[in-house]
C-alpha cells in the first residue's frame, strides 16, 4: 500500500504490480523484512524503520509546489503495530 501511495503522489498510475515496489523506491524494505526476529524489541525497531522509510519516500514523491498535496513525514521515531495487514500507530504509554 505504501508503494501505491508513493506512486500516486508522483501521479504515476500502476496497471501491473510486478515492479511496483521498485518503482516506488521501496525495495530496501525487503532487507528489513529479511532481518525480522521474533524478539519484540527487534520487531518494533524494524516496524519503526519501515514506517520511517514509507513516510520518507512519500514525502520525497509529493510535489513540492503544492503544500496542500505535500506529504508530511512523521516527526521522531514512529512506533507502529502490524495488524490486519495495516500499520497502525501505537498509542503512547499512559
Buried (B, 14 or more C-beta within 10 A) or exposed (E): EBBBBBBBBBEEEBEEEEEBBEBBBBEEBEEBEEEEEEEEEEBBBBBBBBBBBBBBBBBBBBEEEEEEEEBEBBEEEBBBEEEEEEBEEBEEEE
